């Protein structure tokens, strides 16, 4: 969109292993099967274009769109999204 961005894009992730692989450019034996095109995130983290932050699973709002949830967690995430009953 050709808009200047002053701060890095923050990505919230609830997978500590994925965060470790992104932040550590050292070759991991368990990640050698990952195609080279998926290593772009490492480059973006190194260049400080992207910032990866840990987020507890109970606070991962995207889960409302991707997983079946218990009613209690569903309503909590729905409220976090700002959805209200009209």
Buried (B, 14 or more C-beta within 10 A) or exposed (E): EEEEEEEBEEBBBBBEEEBEBBEEEEEEEEBEEEEEEEBEBBEBBEEEEBBBEEBEEEEBEEBBEEEEBEEEBBEBBBEEEEEEEE
